[in-house]
Amino acid sequence: MVRVSKELMQKAATLVSDFLVCPLSKQPLRYCQESNSLISDAIAVSFPIKNGIPCLVPRDGKILNEEDASKPDNDTNL
Amino acid sequence: MQRDRAAWLMPQTDPLLHTVAHNLLDRLQDCKKTFPSALCLGGSLQAVTRSIRGHGGIEKLIVMDASHDMVQRCKNDYHASNNENIETTFVVGDEEFLPIKESSVDLVISCLGLHWTNDLPGAMIQSMLALKPDGLFLAAILGGETLKELRIACTIAQMEREGGISPRISPLAQVRDAGNLLTRAGFNLPGVDVDEYTVKYPSALELIEHLRAMGETNALSQMNAMLKRDTALATAAIYDSMFASEDGTVPATFQVIYMTGWKEHSSQQKPKRRGSATVSFKDIQKQFGNQS
């Protein structure tokens, strides 16, 4: 695992929040550290991040069941 | 899937892709504007990202393709090149379902990628929405004249083998449609430019192999049926006999349509509303008509 500097993480986070949205709802995404994914709360779908690359194509979206959807506390706020 | 396979087969540097990418990026220099944030849509990602430094004042770049492999390769290339002055994000995304916030980027650039999509007008609208007011859409796509030699050879091969032809319409855009595509997508000040490139191949079969490597066989999917093994050989033979030069090489035409469009902004020129004229032709004639 490569240790990424905090500065780099923050830069990446702002790039994500400044430009990226859910491909289906066009609503903001939130990063979930636990599952290493970007979550679209608007439609309760999560998109995986593979090798540091967010996969925001509709077919990669995973519908969250109720348990996953109601765990906002562990998530990082961008 | 088509693009994933192409990601690994494509040669690191393809001369045609680089020529087109450079041409596209030169157009940025012609603009007086700078484009701090840019979205680069798939197709010839690497050709663009390698040359993008210094063009257009880009500070933040989002690199996007529908294929994870393509994006991964681009990312590896980027890290290996030590060219990391531009803040770059790599994303897997579909231009028909663009995961980009509305009015967030100054520039959308796509080099030989949009002819892949099933819904080109839709993809262009998505790009338009992503642009900030006065933002620029810059795209190069393959035009209808591309591989006309191959189409001819295919048609003849089919005639000989099947005794008739079914009309085949090229799925690639015609130059005359490009302007319409831009205006219908909501862009202002549309600009269309065409270039034809002739690439020489040692033989027709090598061309067919190169096509598969470029990933362009999907754009010509209607010809895919023709490229079954035995028909491919027949087509290649006809192609060679019809088009080969004295030295045995064969030419292949690639028509590239360059499109530019601007996201609406109050500073831009706009034609006045119909009926809002304050001067009539009669007045103009009165003024100038007697000066012959």
HADDOCK unambig.tbl for C-alpha pairs under 7 A between the chains (distance, minus, plus):
assign (segid A and resid 19 and name CA) (segid B and resid 100 and name CA) 5.48 0.50 0.50
assign (segid A and resid 19 and name CA) (segid B and resid 101 and name CA) 5.26 0.50 0.50
assign (segid A and resid 19 and name CA) (segid B and resid 104 and name CA) 6.15 0.50 0.50
assign (segid A and resid 20 and name CA) (segid B and resid 99 and name CA) 5.59 0.50 0.50
assign (segid A and resid 20 and name CA) (segid B and resid 100 and name CA) 4.72 0.50 0.50
assign (segid A and resid 20 and name CA) (segid B and resid 101 and name CA) 5.77 0.50 0.50
assign (segid A and resid 21 and name CA) (segid B and resid 99 and name CA) 4.91 0.50 0.50
assign (segid A and resid 21 and name CA) (segid B and resid 100 and name CA) 5.40 0.50 0.50
assign (segid A and resid 21 and name CA) (segid B and resid 101 and name CA) 5.58 0.50 0.50
assign (segid A and resid 22 and name CA) (segid B and resid 99 and name CA) 5.36 0.50 0.50
assign (segid A and resid 23 and name CA) (segid B and resid 97 and name CA) 5.13 0.50 0.50
assign (segid A and resid 23 and name CA) (segid B and resid 98 and name CA) 5.48 0.50 0.50
assign (segid A and resid 23 and name CA) (segid B and resid 99 and name CA) 4.06 0.50 0.50
assign (segid A and resid 24 and name CA) (segid B and resid 97 and name CA) 6.57 0.50 0.50
assign (segid A and resid 26 and name CA) (segid B and resid 99 and name CA) 6.63 0.50 0.50
assign (segid A and resid 26 and name CA) (segid B and resid 101 and name CA) 6.74 0.50 0.50
assign (segid A and resid 53 and name CA) (segid B and resid 90 and name CA) 5.73 0.50 0.50
assign (segid A and resid 53 and name CA) (segid B and resid 91 and name CA) 5.47 0.50 0.50
assign (segid A and resid 53 and name CA) (segid B and resid 92 and name CA) 6.93 0.50 0.50
assign (segid A and resid 54 and name CA) (segid B and resid 91 and name CA) 5.20 0.50 0.50
assign (segid A and resid 54 and name CA) (segid B and resid 92 and name CA) 6.13 0.50 0.50
assign (segid A and resid 55 and name CA) (segid B and resid 91 and name CA) 6.15 0.50 0.50
assign (segid A and resid 55 and name CA) (segid B and resid 92 and name CA) 4.54 0.50 0.50
assign (segid A and resid 55 and name CA) (segid B and resid 93 and name CA) 6.47 0.50 0.50
assign (segid A and resid 56 and name CA) (segid B and resid 92 and name CA) 5.61 0.50 0.50
assign (segid A and resid 56 and name CA) (segid B and resid 93 and name CA) 5.01 0.50 0.50
assign (segid A and resid 56 and name CA) (segid B and resid 99 and name CA) 6.56 0.50 0.50
assign (segid A and resid 57 and name CA) (segid B and resid 92 and name CA) 6.50 0.50 0.50
assign (segid A and resid 57 and name CA) (segid B and resid 93 and name CA) 4.85 0.50 0.50
assign (segid A and resid 57 and name CA) (segid B and resid 94 and name CA) 5.67 0.50 0.50
